[in-house]
């Protein structure tokens, strides 16, 4: 990046070096919370529409929530390692 945008980003990154990790970790946690909330809400909707498919929906919901949680954990670790 060149110009004013590059200079602003350089200033911000130089001044915020110590606080970037916790901000990234917080964003990852918020993203995971939103994702798991969406999964749970859509699963409840699906079960309300087709109660006979409860087993399949619940299994897929748990697997998807575990994958979202795994990605969030990875993001928190990367954010904390990037802070150093």
C-alpha positions in Angstrom: 0.0 0.0 0.0 1.2 3.4 -0.8 0.1 6.9 0.1 -1.9 8.0 3.1 -3.5 4.7 3.7 -0.1 3.0 4.0 1.2 5.7 6.3 -1.9 5.5 8.6 -1.7 1.7 8.8 2.0 1.9 9.6 1.3 4.4 12.4 -1.6 2.3 13.8 0.4 -0.9 13.7 3.4 0.7 15.3 1.3 2.2 18.1 -0.9 -0.8 18.8 1.6 -3.6 18.7 0.9 -4.8 22.2 -2.9 -4.8 22.0 -3.3 -6.5 18.6 -3.3 -10.0 20.1 -6.1 -9.5 22.6 -8.2 -7.7 20.0 -7.8 -10.6 17.6 -8.6 -13.1 20.2 -11.7 -11.1 21.2 -12.9 -10.9 17.6 -12.4 -14.7 17.2 -14.5 -15.4 20.3 -17.2 -13.0 19.1 -17.2 -14.6 15.7 -17.5 -18.1 17.2 -20.3 -17.0 19.4 -22.2 -15.6 16.5 -21.5 -18.7 14.4 -22.7 -21.2 17.0 -25.7 -19.0 17.7 -26.6 -19.1 14.0 -26.1 -22.9 13.9 -28.3 -23.4 17.0 -31.1 -21.1 15.8 -31.2 -22.7 12.3 -31.2 -26.2 13.9 -34.2 -25.3 16.1 -36.0 -23.9 12.9 -35.2 -27.1 11.1 -36.4 -29.3 13.9 -39.7 -27.3 14.1 -40.2 -27.8 10.4 -39.4 -31.6 10.4 -39.6 -33.1 13.9 -38.9 -36.6 12.5 -35.4 -35.6 11.4 -34.3 -34.6 14.9 -31.5 -37.1 15.1 -29.8 -36.1 11.8 -30.2 -32.4 12.5 -28.9 -32.6 16.0 -25.8 -34.6 14.9 -25.0 -32.2 12.1 -25.5 -29.3 14.4 -23.1 -30.7 17.0 -20.4 -31.4 14.3 -20.8 -27.9 12.8 -20.5 -26.3 16.2 -17.4 -28.3 17.0 -15.8 -27.2 13.8 -16.6 -23.6 14.4 -15.2 -23.9 17.9 -12.0 -25.5 16.6 -11.5 -22.7 14.1 -12.1 -20.1 16.8 -9.5 -21.8 19.1 -7.0 -21.8 16.2 -7.7 -18.1 15.6 -7.2 -17.2 19.3 -3.9 -19.1 19.3 -2.7 -17.4 16.1 -3.8 -14.0 17.5 -1.8 -14.5 20.7 1.2 -15.7 18.9 1.0 -12.7 16.5 1.1 -10.4 19.5 4.7 -11.4 20.4 
